[in-house]
Amino acid sequence: MNVKIAVIGGGIAGLSIARDLALRGFDITLFDKQKIGNGTTTQCAGMLHSGARYATKNLRTAKLCLQENRIVQKIVPHAVGKQKAYFVRYTDDEPEYEKNFVESCKKVGIPIKKISGDYAKQNEPMLGPQISHAFETPDKVIDTFTLVFSYFYDLKKRSNVKIYENTEIKSAKFDKDKWEMKTNKATFSFDFVINSSGDGLTQVSKLFGRNIELSYIYGSMALFSGRLSSRIITRCAPNATGDVIVPAHKYTLIGSTWHERDKRSVVKINKEDEKEIREIAGNMIPKARDSKLLSSLTSVRTHLRDDSYSDSFGNKRDFLILEHQDNGKYINLLSVLPGKMTIARYVAEQVGDIVCKRLNIKKKSKTAITPIKKPINISRRFKFYIS
Ligand SMILES: Cc1cc2nc3c(=O)[nH]c(=O)nc-3n(C[C@H](O)[C@H](O)[C@H](O)COP(=O)(O)OP(=O)(O)OC[C@H]3O[C@@H](n4cnc5c(N)ncnc54)[C@H](O)[C@@H]3O)c2cc1C
């Protein structure tokens, strides 16, 4: 086809976009200023959402999560855990939230099942005495390292994909419908550019003459020694720090913290966060109160700050695809934030559709039906959490 597209950023957004476009037959060059997978994606909670966590707040997000939960399990089954999650309720909980939760999940079509506290404790013996009952949901653990690594190898073996790691974009110029991009290694020419650089979005956009204001919500997942559960345990209640417990190989991740900033900064987990995490999680699984804290995974949720841009859902917390223009003319440049790892494949499909529309090329997305092979020797490239 000989259409050259640059994808900037090798997190789940950039990887999914590169794969979607590569499967449609475009020539793809994927750039990352570090190693692929060094960003938020491999530091996140690792929940393949079913939508249950969002159903009471945002039906459309919940529906998308449910759709993608099913697709991701089909295309990368080797990265996804087997066990369904438990959303737990306490004996003294007020009934309103539960009623709303059950009705909202029903509206979305999320298959949830009410189970007794005793049955939940049979399967998860560390659950605390105040659990009265729980809802089993299709939320699953996803190993984000395996996910990223699977995408990476899938792309690497394709003849129409080139990957440049440790490569930073230095400048960009749009001329005669082409982007000329200089990096620290070479100069390239592209027909289309996708900026999916996560928390680097603002900085990269500036090189393309765009000003995108983001807010940064720092989140840490505390990493505890040992496994406290064999599945995701989460509170069936409005979200709070420490209300998600995720088994991760030999460890347990609990979080997430929430610190919003206007500027990019360094916000790590602090003593107060740890106290809150232990308290909230300790009500679900008492052992969380005194388990050994080994480390934390800290990353950032990037959201659009300027409401003058509109995204697909009109909601800053959902995904973002900005199609840039100059004086009403499209300039073959998109800026993309996936919002959630769970829905990145869907967001990439939308990006692929826009690219095809602008270039007047009829090629359909194949990512929902094309499995990604299990790669070998994952641990050689990614150290899992701590060595
Ligand atoms: C604490 C926390 C927990 C979360 N938990 C979940 C969860 O359980 N489930 C879920 O679905 N979602 C979760 N999310 C959201 C999810 O992690 C993110 O939406 C997703 O990982 C973002 O992917 P990304 O590709 O945009 O960003 P990233 O993974 O950060 O990738 C961006 C890439 O761009 C590169 N880059 C940056 N600047 C440049 C540049 N100048 N030039 C070239 N490359 C550049 C970076 O090196 C990086 O590799 C969580 C988020 C947080 C913060």
The ligand as a Tripos MOL2 file, in Angstrom:
@<TRIPOS>MOLECULE
LIG
   53    58     1     0     0
SMALL
NO_CHARGES

@<TRIPOS>ATOM
      1 C1         -2.4210    3.4210   39.1710 C.3       1 LIG1
      2 C2         -3.1280    3.0750   37.8890 C.ar      1 LIG1
      3 C3         -3.8320    1.8880   37.8060 C.ar      1 LIG1
      4 C4         -4.4830    1.5470   36.6340 C.ar      1 LIG1
      5 N1         -5.1290    0.3500   36.5780 N.ar      1 LIG1
      6 C5         -5.7490   -0.0210   35.4300 C.ar      1 LIG1
      7 C6         -6.3800   -1.2860   35.3730 C.ar      1 LIG1
      8 O1         -6.3400   -2.0810   36.3070 O.2       1 LIG1
      9 N2         -7.0360   -1.6070   34.2170 N.ar      1 LIG1
     10 C7         -7.0770   -0.7640   33.1450 C.ar      1 LIG1
     11 O2         -7.7210   -1.1150   32.1490 O.2       1 LIG1
     12 N3         -6.4560    0.4380   33.1630 N.ar      1 LIG1
     13 C8         -5.7790    0.8270   34.2830 C.ar      1 LIG1
     14 N4         -5.1350    2.0310   34.3450 N.ar      1 LIG1
     15 C9         -5.1100    2.8700   33.1390 C.3       1 LIG1
     16 C10        -4.0760    2.3400   32.1260 C.3       1 LIG1
     17 O3         -2.9200    1.8970   32.8090 O.3       1 LIG1
     18 C11        -3.6810    3.4380   31.1340 C.3       1 LIG1
     19 O4         -4.8400    3.9940   30.5690 O.3       1 LIG1
     20 C12        -2.8280    2.8920   29.9890 C.3       1 LIG1
     21 O5         -1.8260    2.0180   30.4610 O.3       1 LIG1
     22 C13        -2.1760    4.0450   29.2530 C.3       1 LIG1
     23 O6         -1.4730    3.5110   28.1520 O.3       1 LIG1
     24 P1         -0.5960    4.4530   27.2270 P.3       1 LIG1
     25 O7         -0.0680    3.6290   26.1320 O.co2     1 LIG1
     26 O8         -1.3720    5.6810   26.8760 O.co2     1 LIG1
     27 O9          0.5690    4.9980   28.1820 O.3       1 LIG1
     28 P2          1.9600    4.3560   28.6020 P.3       1 LIG1
     29 O10         1.8510    2.9330   28.9470 O.co2     1 LIG1
     30 O11         2.5150    5.2860   29.6340 O.co2     1 LIG1
     31 O12         2.8390    4.4470   27.2790 O.3       1 LIG1
     32 C14         3.3090    5.6720   26.7800 C.3       1 LIG1
     33 C15         4.6440    5.4150   26.1110 C.3       1 LIG1
     34 O13         5.0420    6.6130   25.4570 O.3       1 LIG1
     35 C16         6.4320    6.7690   25.6060 C.3       1 LIG1
     36 N5          6.7700    8.1770   25.4580 N.ar      1 LIG1
     37 C17         6.5450    9.1940   26.3220 C.ar      1 LIG1
     38 N6          7.0570   10.3340   25.8270 N.ar      1 LIG1
     39 C18         7.6010   10.0340   24.6210 C.ar      1 LIG1
     40 C19         8.2740   10.7840   23.6350 C.ar      1 LIG1
     41 N7          8.5450   12.0770   23.7970 N.pl3     1 LIG1
     42 N8          8.7110   10.1630   22.5160 N.ar      1 LIG1
     43 C20         8.5010    8.8170   22.3470 C.ar      1 LIG1
     44 N9          7.8710    8.0520   23.2640 N.ar      1 LIG1
     45 C21         7.4210    8.6560   24.3740 C.ar      1 LIG1
     46 C22         6.7130    6.2450   27.0200 C.3       1 LIG1
     47 O14         8.0810    5.8600   27.1430 O.3       1 LIG1
     48 C23         5.7580    5.0600   27.1030 C.3       1 LIG1
     49 O15         6.3830    3.8510   26.7010 O.3       1 LIG1
     50 C24        -4.4540    2.4090   35.5040 C.ar      1 LIG1
     51 C25        -3.7410    3.6040   35.5820 C.ar      1 LIG1
     52 C26        -3.0690    3.9330   36.7550 C.ar      1 LIG1
     53 C27        -2.2780    5.1990   36.8270 C.3       1 LIG1
@<TRIPOS>BOND
     1     1     2 1
     2     2     3 ar
     3     2    52 ar
     4     3     4 ar
     5     4     5 ar
     6     4    50 ar
     7     5     6 ar
     8     6     7 ar
     9     6    13 1
    10     7     8 2
    11     7     9 ar
    12     9    10 ar
    13    10    11 2
    14    10    12 ar
    15    12    13 ar
    16    13    14 ar
    17    14    15 1
    18    14    50 ar
    19    15    16 1
    20    16    17 1
    21    16    18 1
    22    18    19 1
    23    18    20 1
    24    20    21 1
    25    20    22 1
    26    22    23 1
    27    23    24 1
    28    24    25 2
    29    24    26 1
    30    24    27 1
    31    27    28 1
    32    28    29 2
    33    28    30 1
    34    28    31 1
    35    31    32 1
    36    32    33 1
    37    33    34 1
    38    33    48 1
    39    34    35 1
    40    35    36 1
    41    35    46 1
    42    36    37 ar
    43    36    45 ar
    44    37    38 ar
    45    38    39 ar
    46    39    40 ar
    47    39    45 ar
    48    40    41 1
    49    40    42 ar
    50    42    43 ar
    51    43    44 ar
    52    44    45 ar
    53    46    47 1
    54    46    48 1
    55    48    49 1
    56    50    51 ar
    57    51    52 ar
    58    52    53 1
@<TRIPOS>SUBSTRUCTURE
     1 LIG1         1 GROUP 0 **** ****
